[in-house]
Amino acid sequence: MMAGILSKTESVCPDCLVRIPAVRVLEGEDVFLEKTCLQHGTFRTILWRGLPAFSSWVRPKKPSFPKNPFTEIKQGCPYDCGLCPEHQQQSCCVLLEVTQRCDLHCPVCFADAGHSPPPDLTISEIAAWYERLLAAGGPFNVQLSGGEPCVRDDLPEIIQLGHFYGFTFFQLNTNGLRIAHDASYLAKLKAAGLSTVFLQFDGTNDTIYKNIRGRELLEKKMAVIRRCVEMGIGVVLVPTLVPGVNTNDIGNILRLALAYMPAVRGVHFQPISYFGRYPTDPTDEARITIPEIIRAIGAQTDGIFQSSAFCPPGGENAQCSFHGNFVLMPDGALKALTRHKGESCCQPSEAAQGAVRSREFVAEHWASPASPTSLPVINGPSFGEWDVFLERTRTHTFCVSGMAFQDAWTLDLDRLRDCYIHTASPDGRLVPFCAYNLTDRNGRSLYRKTYETHPA
């Protein structure tokens, strides 16, 4: 099939981060982003490979602009993030990077953590950030991130402080090393009000960990899962997918996760993006796209997870992610609660409603499930198998999702304006995740490590 331009957008040059025109080009069932910098030449990068079709993933939305933008429009996207008045989506969750220290030095790290880290935010500075988030329209879901947040002894106090300010959902983004050997630390986090553990989990064998993380880690990862099971804390497994390293392990990861339900609430796949710290400049062969992950899930699980169950997102830009929700029945069968309906002909949805629904869904389904004996259906009139299904939807739901973050080669400013995952920058701004972590091929950043002051 001849190449054809699907639509126009804007991006940046991977060499100089200057904003440049870009087009989405369809070739057969694949979609590429093409762009030309007058100084550094033309770049062409794969965005989408195969089915489900790119066109079936379109979900138009009515913009929802920030209630209280913190920055003015001076240079335009992506240089005025803060959020600026032209950002088209409210915050769903906010990453609060409580430290840049880390107890690993992974070859792959979006934050380039552990490399000349600045001092940790103080408790008073974090309190100022909670107040800042309320001024932005919060409370939002909070992701405690870094670096490795568990290197801080006072993380339980940070969670307690957030609850004081009215924040109710706290997700811990962690490599799990401290939790693996310090059960009392996890107990303190739970007592403080931790909602869920977002566990870096790249595969089911140590060859994978040695390649991506630089050392054998599987035993420690399994120890974290067992501790979460024992303490009744919800855990989501988060694999960074690297072609040729762990993309053939997708089915094994899902089977392991199912074996530890309902404490393991799901798996959230993150195809590798090339910003921060990574080994070499990316080629198209070094990328895996959303449709490829969906197809691999079906093929590697022998159809236990049907590809038709996976849908575009309702909150962020449709090309950013996918999700499928399932319920595990007592006989071991998985019933899909979602289904992809194909080509979209509906009216644009409200972006603000999508952000709220996503925030509520994560808070409900990624945390530890309710006890079956506490459910109202137990004492109500019986409807046979329907009763069982309703009960299991509250206690044994399982979420499979994925998020395709953008780097300097794939950045699409239409997608960036729709972002609802924002990072709290120490200088007082709320910056879309992909803009905050964006680096050129020489490691120069637009936002990360460019700040000089903390919020007052």
LUMRO-637250 format. One record per residue (C-alpha): y, x, z; residue in one letter; residue number from 0. Coordinates in steps of 0.25 Angstrom, whole numbers, plus 5000, padded with zeros to 4 digits. Layout:
! LUMRO-637250
(rec (Y, X, Z), "A", NUM)
...
//
This chain:
! LUMRO-637250
(rec (5000, 5000, 5000), "M", 0)
(rec (5014, 5005, 4997), "M", 1)
(rec (5023, 5009, 5008), "A", 2)
(rec (5033, 4998, 5012), "G", 3)
(rec (5045, 4998, 5022), "I", 4)
(rec (5042, 4988, 5032), "L", 5)
(rec (5055, 4989, 5039), "S", 6)
(rec (5067, 4998, 5043), "K", 7)
(rec (5070, 5003, 5057), "T", 8)
(rec (5076, 5016, 5063), "E", 9)
(rec (5070, 5028, 5070), "S", 10)
(rec (5073, 5042, 5074), "V", 11)
(rec (5070, 5056, 5068), "C", 12)
(rec (5059, 5063, 5075), "P", 13)
(rec (5067, 5076, 5074), "D", 14)
(rec (5081, 5072, 5078), "C", 15)
(rec (5080, 5058, 5084), "L", 16)
(rec (5091, 5053, 5075), "V", 17)
(rec (5090, 5038, 5071), "R", 18)
(rec (5085, 5036, 5057), "I", 19)
(rec (5081, 5024, 5048), "P", 20)
(rec (5066, 5021, 5048), "A", 21)
(rec (5057, 5012, 5040), "V", 22)
(rec (5043, 5006, 5044), "R", 23)
(rec (5034, 5008, 5032), "V", 24)
(rec (5021, 5000, 5029), "L", 25)
(rec (5010, 5008, 5022), "E", 26)
(rec (4997, 4999, 5021), "G", 27)
(rec (4995, 4995, 5036), "E", 28)
(rec (5002, 5007, 5042), "D", 29)
(rec (5017, 5007, 5045), "V", 30)
(rec (5025, 5020, 5046), "F", 31)
(rec (5039, 5023, 5051), "L", 32)
(rec (5047, 5031, 5041), "E", 33)
(rec (5061, 5038, 5043), "K", 34)
(rec (5070, 5049, 5038), "T", 35)
(rec (5079, 5058, 5045), "C", 36)
(rec (5089, 5065, 5036), "L", 37)
(rec (5088, 5078, 5044), "Q", 38)
(rec (5073, 5078, 5047), "H", 39)
(rec (5066, 5070, 5036), "G", 40)
(rec (5057, 5058, 5035), "T", 41)
(rec (5047, 5054, 5045), "F", 42)
(rec (5035, 5044, 5043), "R", 43)
(rec (5026, 5040, 5055), "T", 44)
(rec (5015, 5029, 5057), "I", 45)
(rec (5018, 5017, 5065), "L", 46)
(rec (5007, 5008, 5062), "W", 47)
(rec (4993, 5010, 5057), "R", 48)
(rec (4985, 4998, 5052), "G", 49)
(rec (4982, 4984, 5057), "L", 50)
(rec (4987, 4976, 5064), "P", 51)
(rec (4998, 4976, 5054), "A", 52)
(rec (5011, 4981, 5058), "F", 53)
(rec (5017, 4968, 5053), "S", 54)
(rec (5009, 4960, 5062), "S", 55)
(rec (5014, 4967, 5074), "W", 56)
(rec (5029, 4963, 5072), "V", 57)
(rec (5035, 4955, 5083), "R", 58)
(rec (5050, 4952, 5081), "P", 59)
(rec (5058, 4950, 5094), "K", 60)
(rec (5072, 4945, 5098), "K", 61)
(rec (5079, 4957, 5104), "P", 62)
(rec (5081, 4957, 5119), "S", 63)
(rec (5093, 4966, 5122), "F", 64)
(rec (5094, 4974, 5136), "P", 65)
(rec (5101, 4965, 5146), "K", 66)
(rec (5109, 4977, 5151), "N", 67)
(rec (5109, 4988, 5141), "P", 68)
(rec (5112, 5002, 5148), "F", 69)
(rec (5117, 5009, 5135), "T", 70)
(rec (5127, 5007, 5124), "E", 71)
(rec (5124, 5008, 5109), "I", 72)
(rec (5130, 5021, 5104), "K", 73)
(rec (5120, 5028, 5095), "Q", 74)
(rec (5110, 5016, 5093), "G", 75)
(rec (5095, 5016, 5095), "C", 76)
(rec (5088, 5025, 5100), "P", 77)
(rec (5100, 5032, 5106), "Y", 78)
(rec (5106, 5022, 5115), "D", 79)
(rec (5094, 5017, 5123), "C", 80)
(rec (5097, 5013, 5137), "G", 81)
(rec (5095, 5001, 5134), "L", 82)
(rec (5105, 4999, 5124), "C", 83)
(rec (5110, 4985, 5120), "P", 84)
(rec (5102, 4985, 5107), "E", 85)
(rec (5089, 4987, 5113), "H", 86)
(rec (5081, 4975, 5110), "Q", 87)
(rec (5071, 4973, 5121), "Q", 88)
(rec (5072, 4972, 5137), "Q", 89)
(rec (5064, 4981, 5145), "S", 90)
(rec (5050, 4978, 5148), "C", 91)
(rec (5046, 4990, 5157), "C", 92)
(rec (5054, 5002, 5160), "V", 93)
(rec (5048, 5016, 5162), "L", 94)
(rec (5054, 5023, 5175), "L", 95)
(rec (5051, 5038, 5174), "E", 96)
(rec (5051, 5042, 5188), "V", 97)
(rec (5047, 5056, 5185), "T", 98)
(rec (5046, 5066, 5174), "Q", 99)
(rec (5036, 5074, 5181), "R", 100)
(rec (5021, 5073, 5177), "C", 101)
(rec (5008, 5079, 5182), "D", 102)
(rec (5002, 5080, 5168), "L", 103)
(rec (5008, 5087, 5156), "H", 104)
(rec (5002, 5079, 5144), "C", 105)
(rec (5003, 5084, 5130), "P", 106)
(rec (5008, 5070, 5127), "V", 107)
(rec (5019, 5064, 5135), "C", 108)
(rec (5030, 5055, 5131), "F", 109)
(rec (5039, 5059, 5143), "A", 110)
(rec (5036, 5074, 5141), "D", 111)
(rec (5034, 5073, 5156), "A", 112)
(rec (5033, 5085, 5165), "G", 113)
(rec (5042, 5094, 5156), "H", 114)
(rec (5054, 5098, 5165), "S", 115)
(rec (5054, 5085, 5172), "P", 116)
(rec (5068, 5081, 5179), "P", 117)
(rec (5068, 5076, 5193), "P", 118)
(rec (5061, 5063, 5197), "D", 119)
(rec (5070, 5051, 5198), "L", 120)
(rec (5074, 5048, 5213), "T", 121)
(rec (5071, 5035, 5220), "I", 122)
(rec (5086, 5032, 5219), "S", 123)
(rec (5086, 5035, 5204), "E", 124)
(rec (5074, 5026, 5202), "I", 125)
(rec (5081, 5015, 5211), "A", 126)
(rec (5093, 5016, 5201), "A", 127)
(rec (5083, 5014, 5190), "W", 128)
(rec (5077, 5001, 5195), "Y", 129)
(rec (5091, 4996, 5197), "E", 130)
(rec (5094, 5000, 5183), "R", 131)
(rec (5082, 4993, 5177), "L", 132)
(rec (5086, 4980, 5185), "L", 133)
(rec (5100, 4981, 5178), "A", 134)
(rec (5093, 4982, 5165), "A", 135)
(rec (5086, 4969, 5167), "G", 136)
(rec (5074, 4972, 5175), "G", 137)
(rec (5066, 4972, 5183), "P", 138)
(rec (5056, 4978, 5172), "F", 139)
(rec (5042, 4983, 5173), "N", 140)
(rec (5043, 4998, 5177), "V", 141)
(rec (5034, 5009, 5172), "Q", 142)
(rec (5035, 5021, 5182), "L", 143)
(rec (5033, 5033, 5172), "S", 144)
(rec (5037, 5048, 5170), "G", 145)
(rec (5032, 5058, 5169), "G", 146)
(rec (5021, 5055, 5179), "E", 147)
(rec (5026, 5045, 5189), "P", 148)
(rec (5015, 5048, 5199), "C", 149)
(rec (5021, 5062, 5202), "V", 150)
(rec (5031, 5054, 5211), "R", 151)
(rec (5026, 5052, 5225), "D", 152)
(rec (5037, 5041, 5227), "D", 153)
(rec (5032, 5032, 5215), "L", 154)
(rec (5028, 5021, 5225), "P", 155)
(rec (5042, 5021, 5230), "E", 156)
(rec (5048, 5020, 5216), "I", 157)
(rec (5039, 5007, 5214), "I", 158)
(rec (5043, 5001, 5227), "Q", 159)
(rec (5058, 5004, 5223), "L", 160)
(rec (5056, 4996, 5210), "G", 161)
(rec (5050, 4984, 5217), "H", 162)
(rec (5062, 4984, 5226), "F", 163)
(rec (5070, 4983, 5214), "Y", 164)
(rec (5062, 4971, 5208), "G", 165)
(rec (5053, 4979, 5199), "F", 166)
(rec (5039, 4973, 5199), "T", 167)
(rec (5030, 4981, 5189), "F", 168)
(rec (5028, 4996, 5190), "F", 169)
(rec (5019, 5003, 5180), "Q", 170)
(rec (5015, 5017, 5183), "L", 171)
(rec (5014, 5026, 5171), "N", 172)
(rec (5005, 5037, 5175), "T", 173)
(rec (4995, 5048, 5171), "N", 174)
(rec (4987, 5044, 5184), "G", 175)
(rec (4985, 5058, 5189), "L", 176)
(rec (4991, 5055, 5203), "R", 177)
(rec (4984, 5042, 5204), "I", 178)
(rec (4971, 5048, 5201), "A", 179)
(rec (4971, 5057, 5214), "H", 180)
(rec (4981, 5049, 5223), "D", 181)
(rec (4976, 5035, 5226), "A", 182)
(rec (4986, 5034, 5237), "S", 183)
(rec (4997, 5036, 5227), "Y", 184)
(rec (4992, 5024, 5219), "L", 185)
(rec (4991, 5015, 5231), "A", 186)
(rec (5005, 5018, 5235), "K", 187)
(rec (5010, 5014, 5220), "L", 188)
(rec (5002, 5001, 5221), "K", 189)
(rec (5008, 4998, 5235), "A", 190)
(rec (5022, 5001, 5229), "A", 191)
(rec (5020, 4991, 5218), "G", 192)
(rec (5014, 4998, 5206), "L", 193)
(rec (5009, 4988, 5196), "S", 194)
(rec (5001, 4996, 5186), "T", 195)
(rec (4997, 5010, 5182), "V", 196)
(rec (4999, 5014, 5168), "F", 197)
(rec (4989, 5025, 5166), "L", 198)
(rec (4989, 5036, 5156), "Q", 199)
(rec (4975, 5035, 5151), "F", 200)
(rec (4973, 5042, 5137), "D", 201)
(rec (4958, 5041, 5136), "G", 202)
(rec (4944, 5041, 5142), "T", 203)
(rec (4940, 5056, 5140), "N", 204)
(rec (4947, 5068, 5145), "D", 205)
(rec (4948, 5074, 5131), "T", 206)
(rec (4959, 5064, 5128), "I", 207)
(rec (4966, 5068, 5141), "Y", 208)
(rec (4966, 5083, 5138), "K", 209)
(rec (4972, 5080, 5125), "N", 210)
(rec (4983, 5070, 5129), "I", 211)
(rec (4985, 5074, 5143), "R", 212)
(rec (4981, 5089, 5143), "G", 213)
(rec (4970, 5087, 5154), "R", 214)
(rec (4958, 5079, 5158), "E", 215)
(rec (4962, 5066, 5165), "L", 216)
(rec (4952, 5055, 5163), "L", 217)
(rec (4946, 5056, 5177), "E", 218)
(rec (4960, 5055, 5183), "K", 219)
(rec (4963, 5043, 5174), "K", 220)
(rec (4951, 5036, 5179), "M", 221)
(rec (4954, 5038, 5193), "A", 222)
(rec (4967, 5031, 5191), "V", 223)
(rec (4961, 5019, 5185), "I", 224)
(rec (4951, 5018, 5197), "R", 225)
(rec (4962, 5020, 5207), "R", 226)
(rec (4969, 5008, 5200), "C", 227)
(rec (4957, 5000, 5200), "V", 228)
(rec (4955, 5003, 5215), "E", 229)
(rec (4969, 4999, 5219), "M", 230)
(rec (4971, 4987, 5210), "G", 231)
(rec (4982, 4993, 5201), "I", 232)
(rec (4983, 4990, 5186), "G", 233)
(rec (4982, 5001, 5177), "V", 234)
(rec (4984, 5002, 5162), "V", 235)
(rec (4978, 5014, 5154), "L", 236)
(rec (4988, 5020, 5144), "V", 237)
(rec (4982, 5029, 5133), "P", 238)
(rec (4991, 5038, 5125), "T", 239)
(rec (4984, 5037, 5111), "L", 240)
(rec (4983, 5050, 5103), "V", 241)
(rec (4976, 5049, 5090), "P", 242)
(rec (4964, 5058, 5089), "G", 243)
(rec (4964, 5060, 5105), "V", 244)
(rec (4961, 5046, 5111), "N", 245)
(rec (4963, 5036, 5101), "T", 246)
(rec (4948, 5034, 5100), "N", 247)
(rec (4947, 5032, 5115), "D", 248)
(rec (4955, 5019, 5115), "I", 249)
(rec (4943, 5010, 5116), "G", 250)
(rec (4937, 5019, 5128), "N", 251)
(rec (4951, 5018, 5135), "I", 252)
(rec (4950, 5002, 5134), "L", 253)
(rec (4936, 5001, 5138), "R", 254)
(rec (4939, 5010, 5151), "L", 255)
(rec (4951, 5001, 5154), "A", 256)
(rec (4942, 4989, 5153), "L", 257)
(rec (4932, 4995, 5163), "A", 258)
(rec (4943, 4996, 5173), "Y", 259)
(rec (4949, 4982, 5172), "M", 260)
(rec (4956, 4975, 5178), "P", 261)
(rec (4963, 4987, 5185), "A", 262)
(rec (4965, 4993, 5171), "V", 263)
(rec (4975, 4983, 5165), "R", 264)
(rec (4975, 4988, 5151), "G", 265)
(rec (4977, 5000, 5141), "V", 266)
(rec (4990, 5003, 5135), "H", 267)
(rec (4989, 5013, 5123), "F", 268)
(rec (5000, 5022, 5119), "Q", 269)
(rec (4999, 5029, 5106), "P", 270)
(rec (5005, 5043, 5107), "I", 271)
(rec (5020, 5044, 5104), "S", 272)
(rec (5026, 5057, 5101), "Y", 273)
(rec (5038, 5059, 5110), "F", 274)
(rec (5039, 5067, 5123), "G", 275)
(rec (5028, 5077, 5123), "R", 276)
(rec (5017, 5077, 5112), "Y", 277)
(rec (5009, 5089, 5105), "P", 278)
(rec (5014, 5088, 5091), "T", 279)
(rec (5023, 5080, 5081), "D", 280)
(rec (5015, 5067, 5077), "P", 281)
(rec (5008, 5064, 5064), "T", 282)
(rec (5004, 5050, 5060), "D", 283)
(rec (4990, 5054, 5064), "E", 284)
(rec (4994, 5057, 5078), "A", 285)
(rec (4999, 5042, 5080), "R", 286)
(rec (4991, 5029, 5083), "I", 287)
(rec (4998, 5016, 5080), "T", 288)
(rec (4997, 5003, 5087), "I", 289)
(rec (4987, 4996, 5077), "P", 290)
(rec (4978, 5008, 5077), "E", 291)
(rec (4977, 5007, 5093), "I", 292)
(rec (4974, 4992, 5091), "I", 293)
(rec (4963, 4994, 5081), "R", 294)
(rec (4957, 5006, 5089), "A", 295)
(rec (4956, 4997, 5102), "I", 296)
(rec (4948, 4986, 5094), "G", 297)
(rec (4939, 4997, 5087), "A", 298)
(rec (4936, 5006, 5099), "Q", 299)
(rec (4933, 4994, 5109), "T", 300)
(rec (4924, 4987, 5099), "D", 301)
(rec (4933, 4975, 5098), "G", 302)
(rec (4934, 4972, 5113), "I", 303)
(rec (4949, 4973, 5110), "F", 304)
(rec (4952, 4965, 5098), "Q", 305)
(rec (4963, 4971, 5089), "S", 306)
(rec (4968, 4957, 5087), "S", 307)
(rec (4971, 4956, 5102), "A", 308)
(rec (4983, 4966, 5101), "F", 309)
(rec (4997, 4961, 5099), "C", 310)
(rec (5011, 4966, 5097), "P", 311)
(rec (5020, 4967, 5109), "P", 312)
(rec (5029, 4956, 5113), "G", 313)
(rec (5040, 4964, 5120), "G", 314)
(rec (5043, 4977, 5113), "E", 315)
(rec (5043, 4980, 5098), "N", 316)
(rec (5030, 4975, 5091), "A", 317)
(rec (5027, 4989, 5085), "Q", 318)
(rec (5027, 4995, 5099), "C", 319)
(rec (5014, 4990, 5105), "S", 320)
(rec (5002, 4981, 5106), "F", 321)
(rec (4995, 4974, 5117), "H", 322)
(rec (4982, 4966, 5119), "G", 323)
(rec (4978, 4958, 5132), "N", 324)
(rec (4964, 4955, 5136), "F", 325)
(rec (4956, 4949, 5147), "V", 326)
(rec (4943, 4954, 5152), "L", 327)
(rec (4933, 4943, 5154), "M", 328)
(rec (4922, 4944, 5165), "P", 329)
(rec (4911, 4946, 5154), "D", 330)
(rec (4919, 4959, 5149), "G", 331)
(rec (4925, 4952, 5137), "A", 332)
(rec (4939, 4954, 5133), "L", 333)
(rec (4948, 4942, 5129), "K", 334)
(rec (4960, 4945, 5121), "A", 335)
(rec (4973, 4938, 5127), "L", 336)
(rec (4981, 4943, 5115), "T", 337)
(rec (4980, 4942, 5100), "R", 338)
(rec (4988, 4948, 5088), "H", 339)
(rec (4993, 4936, 5079), "K", 340)
(rec (4996, 4945, 5067), "G", 341)
(rec (5009, 4943, 5059), "E", 342)
(rec (5021, 4939, 5067), "S", 343)
(rec (5028, 4927, 5062), "C", 344)
(rec (5034, 4922, 5075), "C", 345)
(rec (5049, 4922, 5079), "Q", 346)
(rec (5054, 4934, 5086), "P", 347)
(rec (5051, 4934, 5101), "S", 348)
(rec (5060, 4937, 5112), "E", 349)
(rec (5060, 4952, 5116), "A", 350)
(rec (5064, 4949, 5130), "A", 351)
(rec (5053, 4940, 5132), "Q", 352)
(rec (5043, 4950, 5127), "G", 353)
(rec (5048, 4961, 5137), "A", 354)
(rec (5047, 4951, 5148), "V", 355)
(rec (5032, 4947, 5144), "R", 356)
(rec (5028, 4961, 5143), "S", 357)
(rec (5034, 4965, 5156), "R", 358)
(rec (5027, 4953, 5163), "E", 359)
(rec (5013, 4956, 5155), "F", 360)
(rec (5013, 4971, 5160), "V", 361)
(rec (5016, 4967, 5174), "A", 362)
(rec (5005, 4957, 5174), "E", 363)
(rec (4994, 4963, 5167), "H", 364)
(rec (4996, 4978, 5169), "W", 365)
(rec (4996, 4977, 5184), "A", 366)
(rec (4983, 4974, 5193), "S", 367)
(rec (4977, 4960, 5190), "P", 368)
(rec (4977, 4949, 5200), "A", 369)
(rec (4965, 4947, 5209), "S", 370)
(rec (4956, 4936, 5203), "P", 371)
(rec (4955, 4929, 5216), "T", 372)
(rec (4970, 4928, 5216), "S", 373)
(rec (4971, 4920, 5203), "L", 374)
(rec (4974, 4905, 5203), "P", 375)
(rec (4963, 4902, 5193), "V", 376)
(rec (4952, 4906, 5204), "I", 377)
(rec (4955, 4894, 5212), "N", 378)
(rec (4959, 4884, 5201), "G", 379)
(rec (4950, 4875, 5193), "P", 380)
(rec (4940, 4882, 5184), "S", 381)
(rec (4941, 4882, 5169), "F", 382)
(rec (4928, 4891, 5167), "G", 383)
(rec (4930, 4903, 5158), "E", 384)
(rec (4945, 4900, 5156), "W", 385)
(rec (4947, 4902, 5171), "D", 386)
(rec (4940, 4916, 5170), "V", 387)
(rec (4949, 4919, 5158), "F", 388)
(rec (4961, 4916, 5166), "L", 389)
(rec (4957, 4924, 5178), "E", 390)
(rec (4953, 4936, 5169), "R", 391)
(rec (4967, 4936, 5162), "T", 392)
(rec (4973, 4938, 5176), "R", 393)
(rec (4964, 4949, 5181), "T", 394)
(rec (4957, 4955, 5169), "H", 395)
(rec (4968, 4956, 5158), "T", 396)
(rec (4968, 4969, 5150), "F", 397)
(rec (4979, 4974, 5141), "C", 398)
(rec (4978, 4984, 5129), "V", 399)
(rec (4992, 4988, 5124), "S", 400)
(rec (4999, 5000, 5117), "G", 401)
(rec (5013, 5005, 5115), "M", 402)
(rec (5017, 5014, 5103), "A", 403)
(rec (5029, 5022, 5108), "F", 404)
(rec (5038, 5027, 5098), "Q", 405)
(rec (5042, 5042, 5095), "D", 406)
(rec (5052, 5049, 5086), "A", 407)
(rec (5043, 5047, 5074), "W", 408)
(rec (5040, 5032, 5076), "T", 409)
(rec (5052, 5027, 5083), "L", 410)
(rec (5057, 5014, 5078), "D", 411)
(rec (5070, 5009, 5083), "L", 412)
(rec (5067, 4994, 5081), "D", 413)
(rec (5055, 4997, 5091), "R", 414)
(rec (5063, 5005, 5100), "L", 415)
(rec (5074, 4994, 5102), "R", 416)
(rec (5062, 4984, 5106), "D", 417)
(rec (5057, 4993, 5117), "C", 418)
(rec (5055, 4987, 5130), "Y", 419)
(rec (5049, 4999, 5137), "I", 420)
(rec (5061, 5007, 5143), "H", 421)
(rec (5062, 5020, 5151), "T", 422)
(rec (5072, 5022, 5162), "A", 423)
(rec (5080, 5034, 5158), "S", 424)
(rec (5085, 5042, 5170), "P", 425)
(rec (5099, 5041, 5164), "D", 426)
(rec (5099, 5026, 5166), "G", 427)
(rec (5095, 5020, 5153), "R", 428)
(rec (5083, 5012, 5149), "L", 429)
(rec (5077, 5018, 5136), "V", 430)
(rec (5066, 5013, 5127), "P", 431)
(rec (5053, 5021, 5130), "F", 432)
(rec (5052, 5027, 5116), "C", 433)
(rec (5067, 5031, 5115), "A", 434)
(rec (5066, 5037, 5129), "Y", 435)
(rec (5054, 5046, 5125), "N", 436)
(rec (5058, 5048, 5111), "L", 437)
(rec (5058, 5063, 5107), "T", 438)
(rec (5060, 5070, 5094), "D", 439)
(rec (5050, 5080, 5089), "R", 440)
(rec (5056, 5091, 5097), "N", 441)
(rec (5056, 5083, 5110), "G", 442)
(rec (5071, 5079, 5111), "R", 443)
(rec (5073, 5066, 5117), "S", 444)
(rec (5083, 5055, 5116), "L", 445)
(rec (5082, 5050, 5131), "Y", 446)
(rec (5071, 5057, 5139), "R", 447)
(rec (5076, 5069, 5146), "K", 448)
(rec (5090, 5067, 5141), "T", 449)
(rec (5095, 5060, 5153), "Y", 450)
(rec (5104, 5067, 5164), "E", 451)
(rec (5106, 5057, 5174), "T", 452)
(rec (5099, 5046, 5182), "H", 453)
(rec (5103, 5032, 5184), "P", 454)
(rec (5113, 5029, 5195), "A", 455)
//
